[in-house]
Amino acid sequence: MNDDLQAKIEEAVKNPRNLGEMKDADAIGTVGSADCGDMLRMWVKFKEQDGRKVIDRATFQTFGCQTAIAVASVATEMLAGKTVAEAQSMSGEELAAPLGPLPPVKIHCAQLVEGALRSALAGETPKEAKRVPGGPTLLGQLNAAQSDERKIKIVLDK
């Protein structure tokens, strides 16, 4: 990874934008793989602007590497003011563009963000994704996806 990209990722991780659950979200999308442990949930809130429905704001939570955090952070910033059609047409590469070109080994991070966005915009909001007292959390869903034989240990880097 080049120094410029690494610096942008480190900055986005130190000061992530739009991190956290959005209680008044209009749509929620969750994607991930229990096999590799990466998982991302995105919340989207819409508003009416000039007679059209646009994204007011988007937030995220992730169990993923620094690059996944960075891509999700910059992507949620880019989505404000976009129509559903405009946002649906954005590729993972476009969502990660403010960071610069990602190395091939990190492209899956952009695809993770793209998948969560597409899931939310498609209205694929599983009932269990809605936050209810005592309801499943992102971590709970990840652990539930694991077989009884395997467990995932999440380690936060400093």
Contacts in CASP RR format, 6 or more apart in sequence:
PFRMAT RR
TARGET T0000
AUTHOR 0000-0000-0000
METHOD contacts of the structure
MODEL  1
MNDDLQAKIEEAVKNPRNLGEMKDADAIGTVGSADCGDMLRMWVKFKEQD
GRKVIDRATFQTFGCQTAIAVASVATEMLAGKTVAEAQSMSGEELAAPLG
PLPPVKIHCAQLVEGALRSALAGETPKEAKRVPGGPTLLGQLNAAQSDER
KIKIVLDK
1 9 0 8 1.000
1 103 0 8 1.000
1 106 0 8 1.000
4 100 0 8 1.000
5 99 0 8 1.000
5 100 0 8 1.000
5 101 0 8 1.000
5 102 0 8 1.000
5 103 0 8 1.000
8 70 0 8 1.000
8 98 0 8 1.000
8 99 0 8 1.000
8 100 0 8 1.000
9 66 0 8 1.000
9 67 0 8 1.000
9 70 0 8 1.000
9 99 0 8 1.000
10 66 0 8 1.000
12 69 0 8 1.000
12 70 0 8 1.000
12 73 0 8 1.000
12 74 0 8 1.000
12 99 0 8 1.000
13 66 0 8 1.000
13 69 0 8 1.000
13 70 0 8 1.000
13 73 0 8 1.000
16 69 0 8 1.000
16 70 0 8 1.000
16 72 0 8 1.000
16 73 0 8 1.000
17 73 0 8 1.000
17 74 0 8 1.000
17 76 0 8 1.000
17 77 0 8 1.000
18 57 0 8 1.000
18 58 0 8 1.000
18 59 0 8 1.000
18 60 0 8 1.000
18 72 0 8 1.000
18 73 0 8 1.000
18 76 0 8 1.000
18 77 0 8 1.000
19 59 0 8 1.000
19 60 0 8 1.000
19 61 0 8 1.000
19 69 0 8 1.000
19 73 0 8 1.000
20 43 0 8 1.000
20 59 0 8 1.000
20 60 0 8 1.000
20 61 0 8 1.000
21 43 0 8 1.000
21 59 0 8 1.000
21 61 0 8 1.000
21 131 0 8 1.000
22 43 0 8 1.000
22 44 0 8 1.000
22 45 0 8 1.000
22 57 0 8 1.000
22 58 0 8 1.000
22 59 0 8 1.000
23 131 0 8 1.000
24 45 0 8 1.000
25 43 0 8 1.000
25 44 0 8 1.000
25 45 0 8 1.000
25 59 0 8 1.000
26 44 0 8 1.000
26 45 0 8 1.000
26 46 0 8 1.000
27 43 0 8 1.000
27 44 0 8 1.000
27 46 0 8 1.000
27 120 0 8 1.000
27 121 0 8 1.000
27 123 0 8 1.000
27 125 0 8 1.000
28 41 0 8 1.000
28 42 0 8 1.000
28 43 0 8 1.000
28 44 0 8 1.000
28 120 0 8 1.000
28 125 0 8 1.000
28 129 0 8 1.000
28 130 0 8 1.000
29 41 0 8 1.000
29 42 0 8 1.000
29 43 0 8 1.000
29 115 0 8 1.000
29 116 0 8 1.000
29 117 0 8 1.000
29 119 0 8 1.000
29 120 0 8 1.000
29 123 0 8 1.000
29 124 0 8 1.000
29 125 0 8 1.000
29 129 0 8 1.000
30 39 0 8 1.000
30 40 0 8 1.000
30 41 0 8 1.000
30 42 0 8 1.000
30 116 0 8 1.000
30 119 0 8 1.000
30 126 0 8 1.000
30 129 0 8 1.000
30 138 0 8 1.000
30 141 0 8 1.000
31 39 0 8 1.000
31 40 0 8 1.000
31 112 0 8 1.000
31 115 0 8 1.000
31 116 0 8 1.000
31 119 0 8 1.000
32 38 0 8 1.000
32 39 0 8 1.000
32 40 0 8 1.000
32 112 0 8 1.000
33 39 0 8 1.000
34 142 0 8 1.000
34 145 0 8 1.000
34 146 0 8 1.000
34 152 0 8 1.000
37 63 0 8 1.000
37 64 0 8 1.000
37 142 0 8 1.000
37 152 0 8 1.000
38 62 0 8 1.000
38 63 0 8 1.000
38 64 0 8 1.000
38 65 0 8 1.000
38 68 0 8 1.000
38 108 0 8 1.000
38 109 0 8 1.000
38 112 0 8 1.000
39 62 0 8 1.000
39 63 0 8 1.000
39 64 0 8 1.000
39 112 0 8 1.000
39 138 0 8 1.000
39 141 0 8 1.000
39 142 0 8 1.000
40 60 0 8 1.000
40 61 0 8 1.000
40 62 0 8 1.000
40 63 0 8 1.000
40 64 0 8 1.000
40 68 0 8 1.000
40 72 0 8 1.000
40 112 0 8 1.000
40 113 0 8 1.000
40 115 0 8 1.000
40 116 0 8 1.000
41 60 0 8 1.000
41 61 0 8 1.000
41 62 0 8 1.000
41 116 0 8 1.000
41 129 0 8 1.000
41 138 0 8 1.000
42 58 0 8 1.000
42 59 0 8 1.000
42 60 0 8 1.000
42 72 0 8 1.000
42 76 0 8 1.000
42 113 0 8 1.000
42 116 0 8 1.000
42 117 0 8 1.000
42 119 0 8 1.000
42 120 0 8 1.000
43 58 0 8 1.000
43 59 0 8 1.000
43 60 0 8 1.000
43 120 0 8 1.000
44 55 0 8 1.000
44 57 0 8 1.000
44 58 0 8 1.000
44 79 0 8 1.000
44 117 0 8 1.000
44 120 0 8 1.000
44 121 0 8 1.000
45 55 0 8 1.000
45 56 0 8 1.000
45 57 0 8 1.000
45 58 0 8 1.000
46 53 0 8 1.000
46 54 0 8 1.000
46 55 0 8 1.000
46 56 0 8 1.000
46 84 0 8 1.000
47 53 0 8 1.000
47 54 0 8 1.000
47 55 0 8 1.000
47 56 0 8 1.000
48 54 0 8 1.000
49 81 0 8 1.000
52 83 0 8 1.000
53 83 0 8 1.000
53 84 0 8 1.000
54 81 0 8 1.000
54 82 0 8 1.000
54 83 0 8 1.000
55 79 0 8 1.000
55 80 0 8 1.000
55 81 0 8 1.000
55 82 0 8 1.000
55 83 0 8 1.000
55 84 0 8 1.000
55 87 0 8 1.000
56 80 0 8 1.000
56 81 0 8 1.000
57 76 0 8 1.000
57 79 0 8 1.000
57 80 0 8 1.000
58 75 0 8 1.000
58 76 0 8 1.000
58 79 0 8 1.000
58 80 0 8 1.000
58 117 0 8 1.000
58 120 0 8 1.000
59 76 0 8 1.000
60 72 0 8 1.000
60 73 0 8 1.000
60 76 0 8 1.000
60 113 0 8 1.000
60 116 0 8 1.000
61 138 0 8 1.000
62 68 0 8 1.000
62 69 0 8 1.000
62 72 0 8 1.000
62 112 0 8 1.000
63 138 0 8 1.000
63 139 0 8 1.000
63 142 0 8 1.000
63 154 0 8 1.000
64 109 0 8 1.000
64 112 0 8 1.000
65 106 0 8 1.000
65 109 0 8 1.000
66 157 0 8 1.000
67 102 0 8 1.000
67 106 0 8 1.000
67 109 0 8 1.000
68 109 0 8 1.000
68 112 0 8 1.000
68 113 0 8 1.000
70 99 0 8 1.000
70 109 0 8 1.000
71 92 0 8 1.000
71 95 0 8 1.000
71 96 0 8 1.000
71 99 0 8 1.000
71 102 0 8 1.000
71 109 0 8 1.000
71 110 0 8 1.000
71 112 0 8 1.000
71 113 0 8 1.000
72 113 0 8 1.000
72 116 0 8 1.000
74 95 0 8 1.000
74 96 0 8 1.000
74 98 0 8 1.000
74 99 0 8 1.000
75 92 0 8 1.000
75 95 0 8 1.000
75 96 0 8 1.000
75 113 0 8 1.000
75 117 0 8 1.000
77 98 0 8 1.000
78 90 0 8 1.000
78 95 0 8 1.000
78 98 0 8 1.000
79 87 0 8 1.000
79 117 0 8 1.000
82 90 0 8 1.000
84 121 0 8 1.000
87 117 0 8 1.000
87 121 0 8 1.000
88 117 0 8 1.000
88 118 0 8 1.000
88 121 0 8 1.000
90 114 0 8 1.000
90 117 0 8 1.000
91 110 0 8 1.000
91 114 0 8 1.000
92 110 0 8 1.000
92 111 0 8 1.000
92 113 0 8 1.000
92 114 0 8 1.000
93 107 0 8 1.000
93 110 0 8 1.000
95 110 0 8 1.000
95 113 0 8 1.000
95 114 0 8 1.000
95 117 0 8 1.000
96 102 0 8 1.000
96 109 0 8 1.000
96 110 0 8 1.000
96 113 0 8 1.000
102 109 0 8 1.000
102 110 0 8 1.000
128 135 0 8 1.000
128 136 0 8 1.000
128 141 0 8 1.000
129 141 0 8 1.000
136 144 0 8 1.000
139 154 0 8 1.000
142 152 0 8 1.000
143 151 0 8 1.000
143 152 0 8 1.000
146 152 0 8 1.000
END
